[in-house]
């Protein structure tokens, strides 16, 4: 894809605040000078906002203050003027009811942070799951030159000689305790091994997936996604990105130049190749909406269906992000896609080069980690988009994390009306359930929870676990952690709280799952389904004030990215030079 750099020098947006000698510009300049900045820094050079999601309550991003200093060094070196700006940090492991409810709030707040302040370019300093999409959504809406710098994954965990994947082994060990295969004391001992350095999850969870999506979209420098948080090369990447954003401002290379339909297709295929999180579906749909690109669930199935999963990482495989980096990281995967004819090679990246030029010479250093295609974890990876009378607008499943024997299944529904109902009944030995049943969870979607929490990978009942069974078909309108695994159908749309068919599933109904044919069917007649829907009444909790009310009233469905519907008219509405 061709790109013609803008002429340089030229007057930048920040000069509306700081250029000239009017009362207003002296007011703006004078106040900023109380930080000790010399007068010549206001000479028209690019002012770069370093949007930092550091927070002590966002552990994945706890090291980003140090990383910001490296970004600043790069900006200074390239002749820019760096300004660090703390922004909304939606922590996955602390925010209640769910970090997902605050992704849109963060995106909206950060969009206005960019729109209302004198920034010519932005470095998006991210890590934890929702911080990456929220900042990229804001950058897409404002369309100023932007580059993603992620904090990187933590080092491998080990427990009694076994690799421990953050999140993945939490689910595994928790189920082992319920099955009587592990003591509570051993579980507590394992806890210390799960997070032994700064950084995000060391599995191919949502944080690593979204770092990979940023790189595959071309919004981060090549190689950014996999460098461990504590590796010195992570700091080098931050400094190089600081240098690069200055030139991007001079060239006027914007998100709309990079986040094109071919770039989104590349990201979708990359997600299949890495065995990425199902959360990437809602985040990429939301980002595409913000930049004004038509990406749908059908694109996920069209582009990802025949992509083999070649990255052998938990939760789909064996290894962790540390080994992925040593093997060559995401550039090797993107090169494989290009060699297989599955890459839009001319897609532009923040480097100014095409994505193919960035990866064509990379080498795979470990074929146990990044597998040959004929040894792929699954030949049809990606995200399976299911439809039928139970999910008219679609539902998703991650085949690489599912049990092959359950991809075609017919079973009796055991229904939980919400997550509290599930928690109250799942451990009851009297619960009428066995491994052939289909577990159904309602009212956990964008409106219902509210916020669409990561509760879709419901733990199995102890009575089933004690038989040695580790997977069952599970269906919900919720999400699932990218670190989780199992035959779990998610994002069922329309959601139960919006009156979708999921809302009227009853105990004992038979449900058919046919992943090869992308079918999810509730075995009742059309008239019976219509009658149930006509009698349905909402039973989810209704917010009556604050952002929870705003979100619940205006959030869209998972099938379109679960963004706030009232923002549709503003998407792709860039920041103008005269906006001040």
ZALUMMAR-954832 format. One record per residue: residue in one letter; x negated, y, z of N, C-alpha, C, O in turn. Coordinates in steps of 0.05 Angstrom, whole numbers, plus 5000, padded with zeros to 4 digits. Example, Ala and Ser with C-alpha at 12.3 -4.5 7.8 and 13.67 -1.06 7.14 Angstrom:
# residues 2
A473648865156475449105156473649345156471549345169S474349555142472749795143474250015157473250235161
***
This chain:
# residues 580
X498349765000500050005000498250255000496450275017X498750434981497150664979497950875000500350905006X495951025009496551245028494651475020492251435017X495751715018494151945012493852115037495852225046X491452145047491052315071491952605067491652705044X492952725087493653005086491053175085488953085093X491253425074488853595073488053675101489653705119X485453705105484353795130482053995125480453945107X481854215139483454285163486254395156486654485133X488054385175490654505173491654565201490554475220X493754725203494854795229496454555239498254455226X495854465264497154245276499454345294499654575301X501154155301503454215318502754345344504154525354X500554255357499754355383499154655383499154785403X498554765359497955045357500355225361500155465366X502755105359505155255366505155325396506355525404X503755175412503455235440500955405446500955595461X498655325433496055425442494655605422492555715429X495755645398494255805378495156105379497456165383X493156285375493856565374493556705401492656585420X494456955402494157115426496757245435496757455448X498957115429501557225438501757165468500257015480X503757295480504257245509504756955514503756845534X506356825497507056545501504656365499504256185516X502956405479500656225476498656265499497356075508X498356515507496556575530497656435555496156335572X500356445558501656315581500956015581500155905601X501355875558500855585556497855525560497155345575X496155675546493355625548492255675576490655525587X493155905587492155985613492755775634490955715651X495055675634495755475655494055225652493055115672X493655135627492054885623489154935631487754745639X488255185629485455245636484855215666482555205674X486955185682486455155711485254875717484454825739X485154705696483754445699480754475691479354275693X479954715684477154755677476454705648474054655642X478354735630477754695602476654945589477855165593X474454935575473355175561475255275539476855125528X474955525532476755655513476555525486478555515471X474155435478473855335450475255065445475554985422X476254945467477754695462480554745450481854565440X481354995450483955065439483755185411485355345402X481655095396481055205370482555075347481955125324X484454905353485954775331485254485328486454355310X483454375344482854095342485153925351486854025366X485353665343487653495351487753455381485853385394X490153505392490653445420492053165421494153125409X490752985435491652705435492852635463491452655483X495352565463496652465487496052175492496652005476X494852115515494351835523496651765541496651835565X498651625530501051555545500551305561500551085550X500151345587499051125604501251005621502551145637X501750745618503750605634502550475659503650285670X500250585668499150485693501050525716502450725718X501150325734502650355759501750125778501249905769X501550195803500949985823503149775824502649545832X505549845816507849665816508249525789510249395785X506349575771506249425745503649285745501749375732X503349055758500748925761499348865735496848885734X500748805714499548745688497948995678496048965663X498849235686497649475676495949615697495249855694X495249475719493849595741491049695735489949855750X489949615712487249695705487149915683485049975673X489550015676489650195653488450475658487750615639X488150555683486850815689483950805679482950985667X482550575685479850545676479750545646477950665634X481650405633481650385604482150665591481150725570X483850825605484451095594481851265592481651425574X480051225611477551375610475951305585474651475573X476051055576474650975552476051095527474751175508X478751105528480151235506479351525504478851625483X479251655527478451945528475751985516475252165500X473851805523471151825513471151815482469751975469X472751635471472951615442474151865429473251955408X476151975442477452215432475452445432475252595412X474052485454472052695456469952665434469252855420X468952415431466852365411467652435383466052525367X470252395377471252455350472152745346473152815325X471752905367472453185365475253255371476253465364X476653085386479353135395479353235424477353265437X481753285433482253395460484153205474486553225469X483253015491484952825503486452925528485253065544X488952865530490552935554492052685563493652575548X491452595587492752345597495452415610495652595626X497552265602500252315610501452065622501751865607X502152065648503451825659506351805649507752005648X507151575640509851535630511251295643509951145657X513851275639515551075651514350795646513650725623X513950645668512750375666514650165676515050135700X515950025658517949825665516549565672515849405653X516149505697514749265706516549025704518749025715X515548815691517048565688517648435715519748315719X515648435733515948275757516848425781516848315803X517548685778518548825802521248965797522748995816X521849035772524349185767526849015770526948785759X528749115785531348985787533549175776533249415779X535649065763536248785760534548645739534248405739X533348805720531748685699530248905686531349125681X527648865680526049065665527349135639527049355629X528748935627529848985600531949205601532249355581X533349245623535349455625533949735622535149925614X531349745630529949995630528150035606526850245603X528049845588526449875563527550115548525950285538X530150135545531350355529531050625544530650835531X531250625570530850865585527950965582527451205579X526150775584523250845581522850965553521451165550X523950835532523550925505524651205502523451375489X527051255513528251515511526651735526526151945515X525751665550524151855566521451915552520652145551X520251715541517551755528517851905502516152065494X520051845487520651995463520752295469519652465455X522152365491522352655498519752765509519252995506X518152585521515452675530513852755506512452965507X513952605485512452675461513752915447512353105439X516352905445517753115429517453395443517253595429X517453395469517453655483514753765491514653975503X512553625484509953715494507953735470508353605450X505753885474503953945452501953715446499653735452X503053505434501353275425501353265395503453285382X499053225383498753185354498652885348499252805325X497752725367497652435363497852305390497652435411X498352045390498851905416497351635416497351485396X496151575438495051305444497051175463497551275485X498150955455500150815470498750605487497950395477X498250665512496750495530498650315546500050405564X498750065538500849875546499749605555497349555553X501549435564500749165572503148995578503948815563X504449055601506748895611508948895590509249075574X510548685591512448615570513848845557513648885532X515349005573517149205562515649465556516649635541X513249505566511749745561510949765532510949985520X510349545519509549555491511849635473511549835458X514149495473516249585456517349865463518050015445X517449935488518650195495516950425484518150615473X514350405486512650615475512650615444512550825432X512750375432512850365403515550465392515550585371X517650415407520250525399520250835399521250965381X518950945420518751235423517051345400517751555389X514851215394513051305373514451295346514051465329X516051085342517551055317519551285314519851395292X520851355336522951565334521651845329522752005314X519451895342518152165339516352185315515952395303X515251955306513651935282511252125282510652245261X509852135304507252275303505052055302505551835311X502752115292500651905290500251775317499851905338X500251505317500251355342498651095338498750975317X497351015359495850765359496250615385496350745406X496550355384497050185408494350085418492649985404X494050115445491749985459492949825482494149935500X492749565481493749395502491649335523489249345518X492649265547490849215569489448945568487348915581X490548765553489348495550490248295570491148375592X489948045564490747825583488747775605486447835602X489747665627488047585649486447335642487047205622X484447265657482847025653484446775659486546785672X483446555649484746295655485046245684483346315701X487246125692487546025718486945725719487245585699X486045625743485445345746486445255773486145395794X487645015774488544895799487844595798489044445782X486044515816485244235817484344125790485143905782X482844295776481744205750483644245726482844185704X486044335731487944365710488244665703488444835720X488344725676488944995668491645085678493544935676X491745325689494345425700495045665683493645875683X497245645669498345875653500246035670502145935682X499746295671501446475687504346455676504846475652X506246415694508946385686509646095679511345975692X508245985659508845715650508645515673510445355677X506445535688506145345711507845425735508445255752X508645665736510645735757513145575753514245465772X514145565728516545405722515945115727517544965739X513645025717512944735719512744645748513844445756X511244805764510844725792513444745808513944585826X515044945802517644975816519444735812520644635830X519544645787521144405781519944155794521343985803X517244145796515943915809516643905838516943695850X516844145851517644145880520444045883520943885901X522244135865525044035867525243735861527043605872X523443635844523543355838522143175859522142935857X520843305879519443155899516643065891515442895904X515643175869513043105858510743275868508443215864X511443495882509543695892510643805918512943865920X508843835937509743955963509744255962508444375945X511244375980511344665981508544775988507844995979X507044636004504344726012502544725987500944905983X502744525970501144515945501944745927500244865913X504544805926505545025909504245285918503445455902X504145325945502945575955499945585950498845795944X498645355950495845335944495345415914493445555908X497145315897496945375869497345665863496345775843X498945805880499546085875497046255872496946435855X494946195888492546355887491046325861489346495854X491646115846490146065821491546185796490446175774X493946285800495546365777494746635765494946665741X493746815781493147085771490547175783490447315803X488347085771485747125784484047355772481747385779X485347515755483947765746486047965737488347895734X485148205732486948405720487948305693486648145680X490248405685491248345658494048235658495248195678X495048195634497648085629497547775630495447665635X499847655627499947355627497947235608497447345586X496647025616494646895600495746685581494246555566X498346645581499646475561500546645537500246885537X501746505517503046655495505846735504507846665492X505946885527508446995537509147245522507947305501X510947395533511947635519509847845517509647975496X508247895537506148095536504148035513503548215497X503147795513501247725491502547715464501347785444X505147635464506547635439506847915428506447965404X507648105446508048385436505448515429505348685411X503248445443500648545434500048445406498948585389X500748195401500348075374502148205354501348245331X504648265362506448405343505448675336505648755312X504348825355503249095349500949065329500749235310X499248865332497048825314497948735287496948835266X499848555286500948455261502448665245502548665221X503748855260505149075247503149285236503849455220X500649265244498649455236498349695254497049895248X499649685278499649915296497349915316497150095333X495749705316493349695333490949605316491349485295X488549675325486249595310486049285310486849155329X484949175289484648895286483048775308480848875315X484048555321482748425343483648525370482748415390X485348725371486248835397487648635415487348645439X489348465403491348315419490148135440491248115462X487947995434487047765451484747825470484147655486X483348045467481048095484481848095514483648245521X480647925531481347925559481048195572479348355564X482748245592482748515605480048585617479348815617X478648385628476148445642473648415624471448455634X474048355599471848325580470948605572472548785567X468348655571467348915563468249005536468449245530X468848805518469848875492472548995492473349135473X474148955513476749095516476249395519477749555508X474149475534473549755537472549875512473050105505X470949715497470049815471472349865452472450065438X474349675452476649715435478149965442479050115425X478350025468479750275477478250525467479450715457X475550515468474050745460474250785429474451005420X474050565414474350585385477050685377477350825357X479150605392481850695386482050995391483451135376X480751095412480651375417479351535395480351745387X477251425384476051555360477951555337478251755323X479151325333480851295308483251475308484051575287X484551515331486951675331486451965322488152095311X484052065328483452335319483452355289484552545277X482252155275482252155246485052105235485852215214X486651945249489451905241490952165241492652215223X490552335261491852595261490952765238492552895225X488352765233487352925210488552835184489152995166X488852565181489952455157493052465156494252425135X494252515179497152495183498252215176500252185162X496852015187497751735184499651675206498851655229X502151625199504251615219505451335221505051165204X507051275242508351015245510150945220510250715212X511451145209513151095185511551005161512550875143X508951065160507150975139506350685143505650535124X506450595168505350335176507650135181507449905172X509650215196511850035204513950015182516150115185X513149885160514849855137516149575137515549415155X518049525119519249265118517149035113517348835127X515249075095513148865092511648815118510848595124X511149025134509748995159511448835179510348665193X514048895180515748735198515848445190515948265206X515848395164515748115154513247975163513247745170X510948125161508448015171508547945201507647735209X509848125216510048075245511747835251511047665268X513947805237515747575241514347315235514547125250X512847305213511347065206509147005226508546775233X507847225235505747185255506947075281505646895293X509247165289510547055313511046755310510646615330X511746665287512046375283509446225285509346015297X507346345274504746205274503546195302502146005308X504046385319502946385346504746245366503946215389X507146165358509146065378509946275397510046235421X510546515387511046755403513746745417515446575411X514046925436516446945453518947015437518847165418X521146895445523746975434524347275440525947395426X523147385460523547675466522647845443523648075440X520847745426519947905403522347975385522248175371X524347805385526647845367528048105374528348285357X528848145400530248385407528448635405529348855399X525948595411524148835410523548925382523549165376X523048735363522448825336524948935322524849115307X527348815329529748925318530149215327531049385312X529649265353529949535363527949725351528649955344X525449645348523349815336524049875307523750105298X525049675292525749725264528049925263528050095245X529949895281532150095281531150375286532250565274X529250405304528250675310526750795286526851035282X525350635271523850745248525550755223524650855202X528050645224529850655202529450435181530150475158X528350215190527949985171530149775177530749715200X531249665155533349465158532149185162531449055143X531949115188531048845195533348715211534448835229X534048465204536248325216535448055226533147965220X537247915240536647645248536247465224534647275226X537547515202537147355178534247375168533147185157X532947605172530147635165528347455182526447345173X529147425207527647245225527746955215525746815216X530046875206530246595196528946565169527546375163X529346765152528246755124525246765125523946605111X524046935141521146965141519746755159517546675152X521046685181519546515200520146215198518646065210X522146135184523045865185520945655176520645455189X519445715155517545525145514645585153512745495140X514345745174511645805184510845595205512145575225X508645455200507745265221506545405245505145615242X507045305269505845405293503045295296502745055302X500945455292498245355291496545445315494245365318X497745605333496245695357497045515380499345505389X495045365390495545155410495345275438493545205453X497245445445497245585471499745515486501945465474X499545515512501945495529503745735524502745955519X506445705525507845465534508245255513509145035520X507645315487508045115466505844905466506444675459X503444985473501144805470499544775495500544755517X496844765492495044675513493344895525492744895549X492445095509490445285517491645545526494045575528X489845735533490645995542489346225526487646165509X490046475532489146695515486146725515485046825495X484846655536481946675537480646515514478946605500X481546255511480546085490481346195462479846175443X483746315461484746425435482846645426482146665402X481946815445480147025438477446915428476346995408X476346725443473846605435473946465408471946455393X476346365401476646235375476746425352476346355329X477246675358477446875336479847055338480047255325X481746975355484147135360486047165336486047005318X487647375338489747405318488747445290490147355271X486447575285485547605257485347335243485847325219X484547125257484346865244487146765235487546655214X489146805253491846725246492946885222494146765204X492447135222493447305200492047225174493247225153X489447155175488047065151489246805141489646775117X489946615160491246365151493846425137494546295117X495446615147497946685134497446795106498846725087X495346955104494647065077493846845058494646855035X492246655067491446435050493746255042493646125021X495846245058498146075052500246225036502446115031X499746475029501646625014503946725031506146785021X503546755057505646835076505047105088506147175109X503447265074502647535085503047745063502147695040X504247965070504248195053501548335056501148495074X499748265038496948335042496448635040494548735052X498148785026497649065022498749245044498649485043X499949125065501049285087498849445100496649345105X499449705105497449885116497249855146499149785159X494849905157494449905186493350165195492650345179X493250205222492150445233489250505226488350725228X487850305217485050345208484850495182482750605175X487150515168487150635141486750425119487050485096X485950185127485649955108488049785108489849815125X488249605089490349405089489849185109487649155118X491949045116491648835136489948615125488448485141X490048555099488348345088485348425089483648265095X484748675082481948765084480848735112478448695115X482548765132481648745160480948455168479148415185X482148255155481847975165480547785146479847565153X480047865121479247675100476647525106476147315095X474947645122472347525127471947395155469847315162X474147385170473847275197473546975197474246845177X472546855219472046575220473446455244473546575266X474446215241475646065263473445905277472145735265X473045965303470945845318471845605334470145465347X474345545334475345305349477945205338480045325342X477844995322480244885309481944715328483944605319X481144685353482944565373484844775383487044715393X484045035382485645255392487345375370489745405373X486045435347487545525324487445305304485345255291X489545155302489644895289489744915258490745115247X488644715245489144695216492144655211493544545228X493144735189496044725183497044445185499344395194X495544245176496543965176496543855205497543635208X495443995224495643905252497244105269496944105293X498944255256500544465270502244335292503044105290X502844495313504544395335507344335324508544135332X508244495305510744435291510544555263509444785261X511444425243511244525216513244745211512844905193X515444745226517444965224517545105251519245035268X515845305254515645455279517645685278519945655271X516645915285518346155284520546135304520446005324X522746285298525046295314527346185298527946275276X528745985309531145875295533546045302534146085326X534846155282537246315286539746135281540146035259X541246095302543545905301546146065298546346285310X547945965284550646085281552745875282552245635280X555145965287557445785289559645925304559446155311X561745775311563945905325563245985354564646135366X561045875364560145955391558346195390558046335410X557146255367555346475364555746605336554046575319X558046735332558546855306556447055296555947075272X555247195315553147395307550347285312548447435310X550147035319547546905322546646845350547546975369X544946655352543546585376540746495368540346425344X538846485386536146415378535046185395535846145418X533146045384531745825398528945815387528345865364X527045745405524245725398523445435394523045295414X523345335370522945045365520344945377520144715386X518245105376515645005386515644955416513844805425X517545065431517645025459519844825467520244775490X521344725447523544545452522744255450520644185439X524544075460524143785458525243695431527643735426X523543575414524543485387527043315388528743335371X527243145408529642965410532143105416534342995414X532043365426534443515433535243715412537243855415X533743735390534343935370536843865355538144035342X537643615356540343535346541643395370540643185379X543743515380544943415405547843485407548743695397X549443305420552243355425552643285455552043065463X553843475470554143415499556443575511557543755499X557043485535559243605550558243855565556143855577X559844075563559144325575559444315605561544225615X557444415619557644475648557244775650555044875644X559244915659559345205656558745345682559745275704X557145555681556545735703557446015694556446115674X559246135709560446385701558546625702558846815687X556546605719554446805720552046685735552146455744X549946845739547546735752548046665781546746475791X549746815794550346755822551746485825551246325843X553646435806555046175805553045945801553245735814X551145995782549045785777547445735803547045505810X546545945816544845905840546345765862545245615878X548945825864550545705886551045405882551545265901X551045315857551945035851549844845841550144605842X547544955831545744785815544444565833543844355822X544044615858542744425876544644235890543844075906X547244265884549244095897549243815885549743785861X548743615901548743345891551443255880551543065864X553543405888556243335878556843455850558843395839X555043625840555443745814555643525793553943355791X557843535777558343335756556643395731557543525713X554243295731552343355709550343135707549543005726X549543075682547342895677545743005653546443215642X543642865645541842975625543042995598541843135581X545342875592546642905566548343155564549243225542X548843285587550543515587549143765575546743765571X550743965569549744225559550344435580552744475587X548244555592548644755612549345025598547845105580X551445155607552345405595552445625616553745595637X551045845611550946075630552146315616551346385594X554046445629555446675618554646935632553346935653X555447165620555247425633552447505641552047625662X550547435624547747515630546447655606544047665603X548147775589547247915566546648215571546548295595X546348375550545648655554547748805571546948975588X550248755567552348885584552848735609553448855630X552648475608553748305630552048305655553148295677X549448295652547748265677547848505695548248455719X547648765688546948855661543948855656542348845674X543248855630540448875623539248625610537048635601X540748405610539748165595537248055608535048065597X537547945632535347845647534147585636535447455620X531747515645530447275636531247035654529746925669X533846955651534846735667535946515649537246325659X535446535623536546335605535246055608536545855602X532746045617531545785621532245685649530545645666X534845635652535845535678534345285687533945095671X533545275712532245035723534244805723536644855727X533344565718535044335718535944255746534544315765X538244125749539044035775537143825786536243655771X536643825812534843625824535643345818533843175814X538143285817539043005812538142905784537842665780X537743085765536743015739533643005739532442825728X532443205752529543215754528342955767526242865759X529842855787528842625801528842365784527642165791X530242385761530142155742527742175724527241995707X526142395727523942435709524642595684522942625666X527042695682527942855660526943145664527243255685X525743255643524643525646525943725627525143965627X527843645610529043835592531943755587532643525585X533643955584536343925575537044165557535644365557X539144135541540044355525541444565543543144495560X540544815541541645035557542445265538540945325520X544745385543545845595525546645825543547845795564X545846075534546646315549546446555531545546535508X547446785541547047035527544747195540544447425534X543147055556540847175570538347155552538447055530X536147235564533547205552532046985567532946885587X529646925557527846735571525046845571524246975551X523646815593520846905594519346775571519746535564X517546925559515846815538513946605548512846455533X513646585575511946375586513446115591512245915598X516046115586517745885593517945695568517045765546X519145465573519345265552522045115556523345145576X522644955536525044795537526944845514526545035498X528944675511530944695490533144895499535244815509X532445145496534045355509535045545487533445665472X537645565484538945745465539546005479540846005500X538646225467538746485480540146695462540646645439X540646925474541647165460544247115446544847245426X545846925455548346855442550047105439550647245458X550847165414552247405407554847355392554847175374X556947505398557247705419556947575446557647345450X556047735465555647625492558347595507560347695498X558247445528560747385543562047635554564447665552X560447825564561548075575562848245554564448425561X562248205529563548345507565848185495566948265474X566647965508568847805498568147615475569847535460X565547545473564747345453565747065461566547025483X565646885442566646615447565346475471566546305483X562846545477561446425500563146465525563146305543X564646685526566146755550568346555557569246535579X569246405536571646235541570945935540572645765539X568245865540567445585542568345485569568045615590X569445245570570345125594568844865600567844725582X568744795626567644535634568944315618571444305615X567344135607568443905593568543945563568743745548X568444195553568344245524565944105512563844095525X566243995489563943875475562644085457563944245443X559944095458558344285443556444135425555043945434X556244215400554344085381552144285375552644515367X549644195378547344345370545944195347545343965349X545544335325544244225301542244425291542844585273X539744425303537744625296536944605267536644815254X536444365255535644355227537644495208536844615188X540244485215542244615199543144875211545144995201X541744975231542245235244545145265253546345475249X546145065266549045055274549345035304547944875317X551145195315551845175344554945195345556145405340X556144965352559044945349560444855374559544655387X562544995381564244915404566544755392568044845375X566844505401568744315388571544355398572644175412X572744585392575544625396576644755371575144875355X579244735367580444845342580545145342580245275363X580745255318580845545315583145665330582745885342X585445545330587745655345587245655375587945845388X586045435385585445425414583445635421583645765442X581345675405579345875410580646155410580046325427X582346205390583646465389585446515413585546745423X586846305422588646335445586946395470587746565486X584746255474583046315497581946595497581946735517X581146685473580046955471582147165477581547375488X584647115468586747305473587447335503588247545511X586947125518587547125547585147215564585447255588X582847245551580447305566580547575580581547775568X579447595604579147845618576247865628575147665637X575048105627572348135636572148055666573848115682X569947925673569447865701566647935710565747865732X565148075692562448155700562648415717564648565715X560548465732560448695750560248955733558748965714X561949155740561949405724560549625740561249675763X558549745728557149975740559050215738560550245719X558850395758560550625758559050895759560251105760X556450885758554851135758552051075749551150855747X550651295744547751285739547051155712548851115695X544551095709543550975684544850705679545350635656X545450545700546750285696549350325682550050165664X550950525689553450585675552950655646554250545628X551050835641550350925614549550685597550450655574X547850525608546850285594549250095587549550015564X550750035607552949835603555049935583556149775568X555550195583557450315564556450325536558050315517X553850355532552850425506550850235493550050265470X550050025508548049845497549349675475551649585477X547749625454548649455432548049165438546949095459X548848985420548448705423545548615418544048755406X544948375428542248265424541648225394539348245386X543748185378543348135350542348375334541348355312X542548615347541448855334539248985351538449215345X538248845371536048945387536649055414534849145428X539249045422540049135448539149425455538349485477X539149595435538449875439540950025446543149925443X540650275454542950445460544250535434542950655417X546850485431548250535406548250825399548150895375X548351005418548551295411545951405400545951635390X543751245400541251335388541151275359539251365345X543051125348542851045320542451285301540851275282X543951495306543751725289541151875291540452045274X539651825313537151965318534751805309532451915308X535051555301532751395295531451495270532751575250X528851495270527351595248527351895246526452005226X528352035266528452325266525852435277525552435302X524052515260521352565271521052835285522853005283X518852865299518153115311517153305289515453225274X518253535288517353735269515353925281515153955305X513754045264511754235274513054475287511854615304X515554535279516954775290518754695313520554855320X518354465326520154375346519854525372521554515390X517654665376517254815401518755085400518655235420
***
